[in-house]
Amino acid sequence: MNIYDIAAEAGVSISTVSRVMNHKGNVNPEMKKRIEEVLKKYDYKPSAIARGMVSKTMKTVAVLVTDIRIPQFASQVYAVEQEFSREGYNVMVCNTGENIENCDKYINTLSQKQVDGIVTIGSVFSRLAEYPEITSKMRWSPVVMANGEIDLPNFYSVLLNEQEGLRAGIRLLYGKGKKKICLLCDLETNLGARMKESFLKILKDLKIDRKEEQVISCKNGMEEGAWAVRLLMENGCSFDGLIFGREITAIGGMKELRKAGLRIPEDVSVIGWGDSISALTCQPELTTVDMKAEQMGILCVRILHGLLQNQEPQAPVIIEPEIILRGSTG
């Protein structure tokens, strides 16, 4: 049973059936009743593709996320899904990992499905700029990047002012008398690379002694945080303040500090980035830089939905992070 069969049995034109199904235009009440009776008789539900052909939209958006297990990313995905659902859209979530081949595979699939737009979550997606053979496949729909940026016409950004978050964290530690501050984050991500650059610049601006060995590259996870702290100690790097790129990494680092007999915050103060429930599950509770994950997700939706409604595109939107004070900094 298709729209042609419906029209034939109801004795009306295909366009009249389309108007009834899409609730558009005026239809003679008698004709409308006949069509609705046929639809009910066969329990007819038009496919998404058929609706898309009529409305010129699939009412579907996709989210590309590197790792949905990361609490901040999960919050952003949740916000995007909830906000777009309220607007009547379906949301596809694609967990790419950090594998460029996986990303390419998903983009090929989304292109075939003709999704209306894409939201990327994770600064690593900025590296797609290095793969024009992939970004060329994304020209068919607008792309809004959460904390990522690509200089192409159909790419738009919501960015975190990580420099201000770092500055606030360093000032907090410095105000607590901590003068030997280290940064521990994943330098292989775009966010981590920017954090390192900002960190060293801020120390210089504040006339705080700075050395390259004050920055350690470590990936996300408790074991990585513990390893990074051990590396600092093995290298003989003196420290009394640590800023971690993720809160779960900071919690692993705190465990290693206690294992080494160091007190938190008396001997070493610790700051993490993210501010999820994990920050409240350790002792002492972790001071964090709130990355405003849910707010970022909502802003991505507003920008993408506006673009899908043919509104004028926006310049990059900047979100200001906020320090949440807890026991790990005293």
Secondary structure per residue as TSV (DSSP state, phi and psi in degrees):
chain	resnum	aa	ss	phi	psi
A	1	M	-	360.0	123.2
A	2	N	-	-130.6	-175.4
A	3	I	H	-62.9	-30.4
A	4	Y	H	-68.2	-41.2
A	5	D	H	-64.3	-41.0
A	6	I	H	-59.9	-47.8
A	7	A	H	-61.8	-40.8
A	8	A	H	-65.2	-45.6
A	9	E	H	-69.4	-34.7
A	10	A	H	-82.1	-11.9
A	11	G	T	71.3	37.1
A	12	V	S	-132.9	176.8
A	13	S	-	-81.7	161.4
A	14	I	H	-62.6	-39.8
A	15	S	H	-63.1	-33.3
A	16	T	H	-68.2	-41.4
A	17	V	H	-61.0	-43.2
A	18	S	H	-60.4	-42.6
A	19	R	H	-64.2	-39.7
A	20	V	H	-65.9	-45.9
A	21	M	H	-66.7	-31.1
A	22	N	T	-100.9	7.4
A	23	H	T	53.9	44.8
A	24	K	-	-124.8	140.4
A	25	G	S	74.6	167.2
A	26	N	-	-87.5	132.3
A	27	V	-	-126.7	136.1
A	28	N	-	-50.4	128.6
A	29	P	H	-54.5	-38.9
A	30	E	H	-65.8	-43.7
A	31	M	H	-63.0	-43.3
A	32	K	H	-59.4	-41.4
A	33	K	H	-64.2	-42.8
A	34	R	H	-62.1	-43.0
A	35	I	H	-63.8	-45.7
A	36	E	H	-63.6	-34.0
A	37	E	H	-67.1	-39.3
A	38	V	H	-68.4	-42.0
A	39	L	H	-60.0	-43.2
A	40	K	H	-67.9	-41.1
A	41	K	H	-56.4	-42.7
A	42	Y	T	-100.9	5.9
A	43	D	T	48.0	50.3
A	44	Y	-	-79.6	129.1
A	45	K	-	-129.2	115.5
A	46	P	-	-64.7	144.8
A	47	S	-	-70.7	159.5
A	48	A	H	-60.6	-38.5
A	49	I	H	-64.0	-43.0
A	50	A	H	-63.3	-42.2
A	51	R	H	-63.1	-40.5
A	52	G	H	-62.1	-37.0
A	53	M	H	-65.0	-33.7
A	54	V	H	-78.1	-46.6
A	55	S	H	-90.8	-7.6
A	56	K	S	65.8	19.5
A	57	T	-	-147.8	142.2
A	58	M	-	-88.5	-4.8
A	59	K	-	51.3	40.7
A	60	T	E	-136.3	132.3
A	61	V	E	-122.8	159.6
A	62	A	E	-120.7	148.0
A	63	V	E	-116.7	121.4
A	64	L	E	-98.6	120.6
A	65	V	E	-132.8	139.4
A	66	T	S	-70.4	-42.7
A	67	D	-	-155.6	103.2
A	68	I	T	-70.2	-10.3
A	69	R	T	-73.4	-21.1
A	70	I	S	-68.7	122.4
A	71	P	H	-52.7	-42.3
A	72	Q	H	-64.9	-39.4
A	73	F	H	-67.0	-40.6
A	74	A	H	-60.7	-40.0
A	75	S	H	-64.8	-39.6
A	76	Q	H	-67.8	-43.6
A	77	V	H	-60.6	-43.7
A	78	Y	H	-58.8	-46.5
A	79	A	H	-62.6	-43.3
A	80	V	H	-63.3	-45.5
A	81	E	H	-63.4	-44.5
A	82	Q	H	-65.3	-45.8
A	83	E	H	-66.1	-43.8
A	84	F	H	-71.2	-31.8
A	85	S	H	-61.5	-38.6
A	86	R	H	-63.6	-26.3
A	87	E	T	-90.2	5.1
A	88	G	T	85.6	17.6
A	89	Y	-	-99.2	149.2
A	90	N	E	-88.6	147.6
A	91	V	E	-123.8	123.8
A	92	M	E	-100.1	130.6
A	93	V	E	-108.8	124.5
A	94	C	E	-116.7	112.2
A	95	N	E	-90.9	100.3
A	96	T	-	-87.2	-18.6
A	97	G	T	66.2	-161.3
A	98	E	T	-108.1	27.0
A	99	N	-	-96.0	118.7
A	100	I	H	-65.1	-31.8
A	101	E	H	-65.7	-39.7
A	102	N	H	-62.7	-43.1
A	103	C	H	-60.3	-45.4
A	104	D	H	-61.3	-42.4
A	105	K	H	-60.2	-45.8
A	106	Y	H	-65.6	-40.1
A	107	I	H	-65.2	-37.6
A	108	N	H	-60.0	-43.6
A	109	T	H	-64.2	-44.0
A	110	L	H	-65.5	-35.3
A	111	S	H	-62.7	-43.2
A	112	Q	H	-65.9	-34.8
A	113	K	H	-82.4	-7.6
A	114	Q	T	56.3	48.6
A	115	V	-	-65.2	153.3
A	116	D	S	-76.3	-28.2
A	117	G	E	-167.3	168.9
A	118	I	E	-133.7	140.3
A	119	V	E	-115.7	128.9
A	120	T	E	-105.3	139.0
A	121	I	E	-125.0	114.3
A	122	G	S	126.1	129.4
A	123	S	G	-65.0	-18.4
A	124	V	G	-61.3	-24.5
A	125	F	G	-68.2	-14.3
A	126	S	G	-60.4	-25.3
A	127	R	G	-71.8	-9.6
A	128	L	G	-61.9	-20.6
A	129	A	G	-59.7	-23.3
A	130	E	G	-82.0	-4.0
A	131	Y	-	-126.2	75.0
A	132	P	H	-59.4	-24.7
A	133	E	H	-68.0	-21.4
A	134	I	H	-91.0	-48.1
A	135	T	H	-62.9	-26.0
A	136	S	G	-65.5	-24.1
A	137	K	G	-80.8	-6.1
A	138	M	G	-105.5	13.3
A	139	R	T	-75.7	-15.1
A	140	W	T	-78.3	-8.6
A	141	S	S	-151.7	156.0
A	142	P	-	-70.1	147.8
A	143	V	E	-125.0	125.7
A	144	V	E	-112.5	127.1
A	145	M	E	-107.0	123.9
A	146	A	E	-83.5	109.9
A	147	N	T	58.9	39.7
A	148	G	-	-142.4	162.7
A	149	E	-	-153.1	128.6
A	150	I	-	-134.8	131.1
A	151	D	-	-85.4	73.2
A	152	L	S	-135.4	153.6
A	153	P	T	-57.2	-35.3
A	154	N	T	-101.4	16.5
A	155	F	E	-109.0	134.0
A	156	Y	E	-132.5	157.4
A	157	S	E	-134.2	145.2
A	158	V	E	-119.2	116.1
A	159	L	E	-114.0	148.8
A	160	L	E	-96.1	134.2
A	161	N	-	-81.6	74.2
A	162	E	H	-66.0	-25.9
A	163	Q	H	-63.0	-40.7
A	164	E	H	-69.0	-37.1
A	165	G	H	-62.9	-42.9
A	166	L	H	-63.9	-43.8
A	167	R	H	-59.7	-42.4
A	168	A	H	-65.0	-40.2
A	169	G	H	-65.9	-43.5
A	170	I	H	-65.5	-42.2
A	171	R	H	-62.8	-38.9
A	172	L	H	-61.6	-48.9
A	173	L	H	-64.1	-42.2
A	174	Y	H	-63.1	-38.7
A	175	G	H	-67.2	-21.8
A	176	K	T	-89.3	6.9
A	177	G	T	87.6	8.9
A	178	K	-	-87.5	119.6
A	179	K	-	-113.8	-11.4
A	180	K	-	-115.2	83.6
A	181	I	E	-102.7	136.4
A	182	C	E	-123.4	151.7
A	183	L	E	-112.5	131.5
A	184	L	E	-128.1	107.4
A	185	C	E	-154.8	171.2
A	186	D	-	-82.4	101.2
A	187	L	T	-75.3	-6.7
A	188	E	T	-81.9	-12.8
A	189	T	S	-91.6	158.6
A	190	N	H	-62.8	-39.5
A	191	L	H	-63.1	-45.5
A	192	G	H	-61.8	-41.7
A	193	A	H	-63.4	-40.9
A	194	R	H	-66.9	-38.5
A	195	M	H	-62.5	-41.8
A	196	K	H	-61.9	-47.2
A	197	E	H	-59.6	-45.1
A	198	S	H	-66.7	-41.0
A	199	F	H	-58.2	-50.9
A	200	L	H	-66.3	-35.3
A	201	K	H	-67.4	-42.7
A	202	I	H	-65.4	-42.7
A	203	L	H	-58.7	-41.1
A	204	K	H	-64.2	-45.1
A	205	D	H	-60.5	-36.8
A	206	L	T	-87.1	3.7
A	207	K	T	58.7	37.4
A	208	I	-	-97.1	136.8
A	209	D	-	-54.6	133.7
A	210	R	-	-136.3	140.1
A	211	K	-	-141.0	152.2
A	212	E	G	-58.6	-34.1
A	213	E	G	-70.8	-5.7
A	214	Q	G	-78.1	-3.9
A	215	V	E	-117.5	122.1
A	216	I	E	-116.5	132.5
A	217	S	E	-88.2	122.3
A	218	C	-	-146.6	142.2
A	219	K	-	-79.3	177.9
A	220	N	S	-73.4	135.6
A	221	G	S	139.0	155.2
A	222	M	H	-64.8	-43.1
A	223	E	H	-62.7	-38.0
A	224	E	H	-64.9	-39.1
A	225	G	H	-64.2	-41.8
A	226	A	H	-64.4	-42.9
A	227	W	H	-61.3	-42.6
A	228	A	H	-63.2	-39.6
A	229	V	H	-66.2	-42.7
A	230	R	H	-60.4	-40.3
A	231	L	H	-62.3	-43.1
A	232	L	H	-57.8	-45.4
A	233	M	H	-69.6	-40.1
A	234	E	H	-64.4	-32.8
A	235	N	T	-81.4	-2.0
A	236	G	T	72.0	22.6
A	237	C	-	-80.6	117.3
A	238	S	-	-76.7	133.2
A	239	F	-	-150.2	149.4
A	240	D	S	-135.1	1.8
A	241	G	E	-146.7	130.8
A	242	L	E	-125.0	134.2
A	243	I	E	-117.7	120.6
A	244	F	E	-102.5	146.2
A	245	G	S	-72.7	-18.3
A	246	R	S	-137.8	148.8
A	247	E	H	-71.0	-35.7
A	248	I	H	-66.4	-33.3
A	249	T	H	-67.7	-38.7
A	250	A	H	-63.5	-38.9
A	251	I	H	-65.1	-40.4
A	252	G	H	-62.5	-39.8
A	253	G	H	-64.6	-39.2
A	254	M	H	-63.4	-39.5
A	255	K	H	-61.1	-41.1
A	256	E	H	-68.2	-36.8
A	257	L	H	-62.7	-45.2
A	258	R	H	-64.8	-38.1
A	259	K	H	-59.8	-33.6
A	260	A	T	-84.1	2.8
A	261	G	T	84.2	13.8
A	262	L	-	-92.1	140.6
A	263	R	-	-91.9	143.0
A	264	I	T	-118.0	120.4
A	265	P	T	-100.9	5.0
A	266	E	T	-59.3	-48.9
A	267	D	T	-88.5	-41.2
A	268	V	-	-139.3	126.4
A	269	S	E	-93.8	146.0
A	270	V	E	-131.0	135.8
A	271	I	E	-127.1	136.8
A	272	G	E	-116.4	167.6
A	273	W	E	-113.2	132.0
A	274	G	E	141.2	-60.0
A	275	D	-	64.1	64.3
A	276	S	S	-108.1	-173.6
A	277	I	G	-61.1	-23.7
A	278	S	G	-58.2	-31.1
A	279	A	G	-65.9	-18.8
A	280	L	G	-97.7	-3.0
A	281	T	S	-97.0	-1.4
A	282	C	S	-110.3	166.3
A	283	Q	S	-124.2	123.1
A	284	P	S	-69.4	165.0
A	285	E	-	-62.2	148.9
A	286	L	-	-89.2	126.7
A	287	T	E	-69.4	133.1
A	288	T	E	-133.3	159.7
A	289	V	E	-96.9	110.8
A	290	D	E	-72.0	116.2
A	291	M	-	-84.9	4.6
A	292	K	-	54.4	49.0
A	293	A	H	-60.1	-47.9
A	294	E	H	-66.5	-40.7
A	295	Q	H	-60.0	-39.8
A	296	M	H	-63.1	-42.5
A	297	G	H	-61.4	-43.3
A	298	I	H	-64.1	-41.9
A	299	L	H	-64.1	-37.4
A	300	C	H	-59.8	-41.9
A	301	V	H	-63.8	-44.5
A	302	R	H	-62.4	-40.8
A	303	I	H	-67.5	-47.9
A	304	L	H	-66.0	-42.0
A	305	H	H	-63.4	-39.1
A	306	G	H	-61.7	-42.1
A	307	L	H	-62.9	-39.0
A	308	L	H	-69.9	-19.8
A	309	Q	T	-95.7	15.2
A	310	N	T	64.7	29.2
A	311	Q	-	-82.0	160.8
A	312	E	-	-64.1	134.8
A	313	P	-	-65.5	153.7
A	314	Q	-	-103.1	155.8
A	315	A	-	-69.4	163.2
A	316	P	-	-51.7	134.8
A	317	V	E	-94.4	132.2
A	318	I	E	-107.7	128.4
A	319	I	E	-104.5	134.1
A	320	E	-	-93.1	122.3
A	321	P	-	-72.9	172.3
A	322	E	E	-142.0	136.3
A	323	I	E	-80.0	127.6
A	324	I	E	-106.6	109.7
A	325	L	-	-78.8	129.3
A	326	R	-	-142.1	-169.0
A	327	G	G	-68.0	-19.3
A	328	S	G	-72.1	-8.7
A	329	T	G	-117.8	3.0
A	330	G	-	80.7	360.0
